[in-house]
Amino acid sequence: DNKKTRIVPRHIQLAVRNDEELSKLLGAVTIANGGVMPNIHNILLPKKTASSGAPTKSGKDDEEN
C-alpha cells in the first residue's frame, strides 16, 4: 500500500487554468507537456428540453387538420 502519486505537467496546467488568480499570474506562460484545456463550443452541445412532462407532438395528427 505504498502508492506514490506523481504531479505531472498536465496536472499543473489544469490547476493553473482553473484557478482565477493563478491564471492571471501565469496567463502568458506556456507549460511544456501541459496540453490544452478541454472546451466544447456551446453550439455543438445538445439543446436542453423545456420539461420532460410536456406532451410531445406526433406531427401526424397536427398536419392533417
Distance bins in CASP14 RR format, pairs under 12 A and 6 or more apart:
PFRMAT RR
TARGET T0000
AUTHOR 0000-0000-0000
RMODE 2
METHOD distances of the structure
MODEL  1
5 11 0 0 0 0 1 0 0 0 0 0 0
6 12 0 0 0 0 0 1 0 0 0 0 0
7 13 0 0 0 0 0 1 0 0 0 0 0
7 14 0 0 0 0 0 1 0 0 0 0 0
7 15 0 0 0 0 1 0 0 0 0 0 0
7 31 0 0 0 0 0 1 0 0 0 0 0
7 34 0 0 0 0 0 1 0 0 0 0 0
8 14 0 0 0 0 0 1 0 0 0 0 0
8 15 0 0 0 0 0 1 0 0 0 0 0
8 31 0 0 0 0 0 1 0 0 0 0 0
8 32 0 0 0 0 0 1 0 0 0 0 0
8 33 1 0 0 1 0 0 0 0 0 0 0
8 34 0 0 0 0 1 0 0 0 0 0 0
8 35 0 0 0 0 0 1 0 0 0 0 0
9 15 0 0 0 0 0 1 0 0 0 0 0
9 16 0 0 0 0 0 1 0 0 0 0 0
9 29 0 0 0 0 0 1 0 0 0 0 0
9 30 0 0 0 0 0 1 0 0 0 0 0
9 31 1 0 1 0 0 0 0 0 0 0 0
9 32 1 0 0 1 0 0 0 0 0 0 0
9 33 1 0 1 0 0 0 0 0 0 0 0
9 34 1 0 1 0 0 0 0 0 0 0 0
9 35 1 0 0 1 0 0 0 0 0 0 0
10 16 0 0 0 0 0 1 0 0 0 0 0
10 17 0 0 0 0 0 1 0 0 0 0 0
10 31 0 0 0 0 1 0 0 0 0 0 0
10 32 0 0 0 0 0 1 0 0 0 0 0
10 33 1 0 0 1 0 0 0 0 0 0 0
10 34 1 0 1 0 0 0 0 0 0 0 0
10 35 1 0 0 1 0 0 0 0 0 0 0
10 36 0 0 0 0 0 1 0 0 0 0 0
10 37 0 0 0 0 0 1 0 0 0 0 0
10 38 0 0 0 0 0 1 0 0 0 0 0
11 17 0 0 0 0 0 1 0 0 0 0 0
11 18 0 0 0 0 0 1 0 0 0 0 0
11 31 0 0 0 0 0 1 0 0 0 0 0
11 33 0 0 0 0 0 1 0 0 0 0 0
11 34 0 0 0 0 1 0 0 0 0 0 0
11 35 0 0 0 0 0 1 0 0 0 0 0
12 18 0 0 0 0 0 1 0 0 0 0 0
12 19 0 0 0 0 0 1 0 0 0 0 0
12 22 0 0 0 0 1 0 0 0 0 0 0
12 26 0 0 0 0 1 0 0 0 0 0 0
12 29 0 0 0 0 0 1 0 0 0 0 0
12 30 0 0 0 0 0 1 0 0 0 0 0
12 31 1 0 1 0 0 0 0 0 0 0 0
12 32 0 0 0 0 0 1 0 0 0 0 0
12 33 0 0 0 0 1 0 0 0 0 0 0
12 34 1 0 0 1 0 0 0 0 0 0 0
12 35 0 0 0 0 0 1 0 0 0 0 0
13 19 0 0 0 0 0 1 0 0 0 0 0
13 22 0 0 0 0 0 1 0 0 0 0 0
13 23 0 0 0 0 0 1 0 0 0 0 0
13 26 0 0 0 0 1 0 0 0 0 0 0
13 27 0 0 0 0 0 1 0 0 0 0 0
13 29 0 0 0 0 1 0 0 0 0 0 0
13 30 0 0 0 0 1 0 0 0 0 0 0
13 31 1 0 1 0 0 0 0 0 0 0 0
13 32 0 0 0 0 1 0 0 0 0 0 0
13 33 0 0 0 0 1 0 0 0 0 0 0
13 34 1 1 0 0 0 0 0 0 0 0 0
13 35 1 0 1 0 0 0 0 0 0 0 0
13 36 0 0 0 0 1 0 0 0 0 0 0
13 37 1 0 0 1 0 0 0 0 0 0 0
13 38 0 0 0 0 0 1 0 0 0 0 0
14 22 0 0 0 0 0 1 0 0 0 0 0
14 23 0 0 0 0 0 1 0 0 0 0 0
14 31 0 0 0 0 1 0 0 0 0 0 0
14 34 0 0 0 0 1 0 0 0 0 0 0
14 35 0 0 0 0 1 0 0 0 0 0 0
14 36 0 0 0 0 0 1 0 0 0 0 0
14 37 1 0 0 1 0 0 0 0 0 0 0
14 38 0 0 0 0 1 0 0 0 0 0 0
15 21 0 0 0 0 0 1 0 0 0 0 0
15 22 1 0 0 1 0 0 0 0 0 0 0
15 23 0 0 0 0 1 0 0 0 0 0 0
15 26 0 0 0 0 0 1 0 0 0 0 0
15 31 0 0 0 0 0 1 0 0 0 0 0
15 34 0 0 0 0 0 1 0 0 0 0 0
15 37 0 0 0 0 0 1 0 0 0 0 0
16 22 1 0 1 0 0 0 0 0 0 0 0
16 23 1 0 0 1 0 0 0 0 0 0 0
16 24 0 0 0 0 0 1 0 0 0 0 0
16 25 0 0 0 0 1 0 0 0 0 0 0
16 26 1 0 1 0 0 0 0 0 0 0 0
16 27 1 0 0 1 0 0 0 0 0 0 0
16 28 0 0 0 0 0 1 0 0 0 0 0
16 29 1 0 0 1 0 0 0 0 0 0 0
16 30 0 0 0 0 0 1 0 0 0 0 0
16 31 1 0 0 1 0 0 0 0 0 0 0
16 34 0 0 0 0 1 0 0 0 0 0 0
16 35 0 0 0 0 0 1 0 0 0 0 0
16 37 0 0 0 0 1 0 0 0 0 0 0
17 23 1 0 1 0 0 0 0 0 0 0 0
17 24 0 0 0 0 0 1 0 0 0 0 0
17 25 0 0 0 0 0 1 0 0 0 0 0
17 26 0 0 0 0 1 0 0 0 0 0 0
17 27 0 0 0 0 1 0 0 0 0 0 0
17 29 0 0 0 0 0 1 0 0 0 0 0
17 30 0 0 0 0 0 1 0 0 0 0 0
17 31 0 0 0 0 1 0 0 0 0 0 0
17 34 0 0 0 0 1 0 0 0 0 0 0
17 35 0 0 0 0 1 0 0 0 0 0 0
17 36 0 0 0 0 1 0 0 0 0 0 0
17 37 1 0 1 0 0 0 0 0 0 0 0
17 38 0 0 0 0 0 1 0 0 0 0 0
17 39 0 0 0 0 0 1 0 0 0 0 0
18 26 0 0 0 0 0 1 0 0 0 0 0
18 37 0 0 0 0 1 0 0 0 0 0 0
18 38 0 0 0 0 0 1 0 0 0 0 0
19 25 0 0 0 0 1 0 0 0 0 0 0
19 26 0 0 0 0 1 0 0 0 0 0 0
19 27 0 0 0 0 0 1 0 0 0 0 0
20 26 0 0 0 0 0 1 0 0 0 0 0
20 27 0 0 0 0 0 1 0 0 0 0 0
21 27 0 0 0 0 0 1 0 0 0 0 0
22 29 0 0 0 0 1 0 0 0 0 0 0
22 31 0 0 0 0 0 1 0 0 0 0 0
23 29 0 0 0 0 1 0 0 0 0 0 0
23 31 0 0 0 0 0 1 0 0 0 0 0
23 37 0 0 0 0 0 1 0 0 0 0 0
27 37 0 0 0 0 0 1 0 0 0 0 0
30 36 0 0 0 0 0 1 0 0 0 0 0
31 37 0 0 0 0 0 1 0 0 0 0 0
39 45 0 0 0 0 0 1 0 0 0 0 0
40 46 0 0 0 0 0 1 0 0 0 0 0
42 48 0 0 0 0 0 1 0 0 0 0 0
49 56 0 0 0 0 1 0 0 0 0 0 0
50 56 0 0 0 0 0 1 0 0 0 0 0
55 61 0 0 0 0 0 1 0 0 0 0 0
55 62 0 0 0 0 0 1 0 0 0 0 0
56 62 0 0 0 0 0 1 0 0 0 0 0
57 63 0 0 0 0 1 0 0 0 0 0 0
58 64 0 0 0 0 0 1 0 0 0 0 0
59 65 0 0 0 0 0 1 0 0 0 0 0
END
